[in-house]
Amino acid sequence: MTIRGFSRFVVFAGIMIILCGCGRPTLVGTDAAVYSRGSLYAVAGKDLNSVYSATLAAMKQLEIEITEQNKDVFYAKVIGKIADGRTVTVRLEPAADKSTELRIQTSTFGNEERSRVIYQKIQENLKTGSK
């Protein structure tokens, strides 16, 4: 392999590493959750309105102060503050077959444990129909 061929390979490999590492992870099926790059990504098998209501209920049950909430047919977002002052952001988008994609981020760099607790509470509320 020549130096020119090797340098092309290195550039190509670098581009592939950068491109493959970007974006959200791929989820298979509903009610699956993956933590990646500071956010928990999940798909709930319910429509946007149901997941939005379950999210609001979860935040109240976990004593997270809701500071902002927005919703329309295409997107919903709930932002809250935890007692330690850190921010929790839950973003919701409708997906195919009346399912909803969730993205939960706790603080600037993320906290997997807290994100999973919030997701579990949302799942519980979806099963019980809590509002």
N, C-alpha and C positions, 0 to 999 in steps of 0.2 A: 504494500500500500504506500502510495506516495504521500508526501507531506500535504499536498493540496487535497488529496482524497481524504486523508485523516482529518484535516481541518473542516472539510465539508461535513464529515460524519459527526464531529463534535458540535458544530453549529446545529445540525439537524437534531441530534439527541437533546441538546439544550432546549430547543424550541418545543420538542415533544414533551419534555418534562414540564415546561411552563404551561403549555396548553392543556395537558391532561390533569394538572392539579387545580385548575380553575373551575369556578361554578359550584353548584350544589351537588351533593351526592345523589346517585340514582337509587330510588326506593322501589322495592318490589312488593306489590300488594298494598292493601289498606291496613291501617293500624300498626304500621311499622315505623320505627324511629331510629335515626342515625345522628350521632353527634360528630360534627366536623367543623373545624376552624372557628370555634367559639359559638356555634349555633347548633341547636337541635332541630333537625329537619324531620317532619313526620307527615303521614297521610292519614286522615281520619275518614272513615266510611260513612260520613254524614254530610249534609248540605252546609253551606256557609252560615246560614242563620242559626242552625243548631249548634255548630261549633263556636260561633261568636257568643251565644248565650252561655254555653258551657265554660268558655274562657272567662267571661265576666264573673260568673259564679265562682270559678276556681280562684280568681284573684281575691275576691271578697273572703272566701273561706280560708285562704292562706294569709289573710290580713295584709295584703299588698294594696297600698293606696293607689287607686286608679287616677292618673293625672291627665290622661288623654285617651279618647276613644273615637274612632272614625270608622264608618262602614257605608259601603254602597254595594251595588250588585257585583262589582268586579274585584273588590278588595276590602279588607278590614284590618284595622290595627288597634291594639290596646297597649298603652304604655302605663307603667306603674312604678312606684318607688317602694323598695324594701326598707325596713327599719334602719339598716346601716347606710341608707342614702343611695345605694346603687339602683340603677334603672333596669327594669324588666320590659322587654318589648316582645309582643306576640304579633306576628303578621300572618294573615290568613288569605288564601286565594282559592276560589273555586276551581275544581279540576273535573276531569271526565267522570261520568257515571255518578253524579251527585256526591262526589267525595270532595274533601277540602285539604289543601296543602297548608301545613303549619310551619312556621319558623320561629323558634323561641330563643331569644338571646338575653342572658342575664349579665349585666355590667358590660363594660367596653370590650373586654377580652374574653368574656364568656365564663360560665361556671356550669360544668356538666351536671353536677349533682343537683343544683337548684333548678336547672332547666328540666331535668327528668322528673323532679317532684311536681313541678307545675304541669308538665305533660300528663303525668299519672292522674292528677286531680281533674284535669280536663277530661281524660278518658272515663274516670269514675262518673263525672257529671253527665257525660253522653250516655252512659249505660243506665243511669237512674233517672235521667231527664231533669236534673236539678237546674233551677234558674235563680 
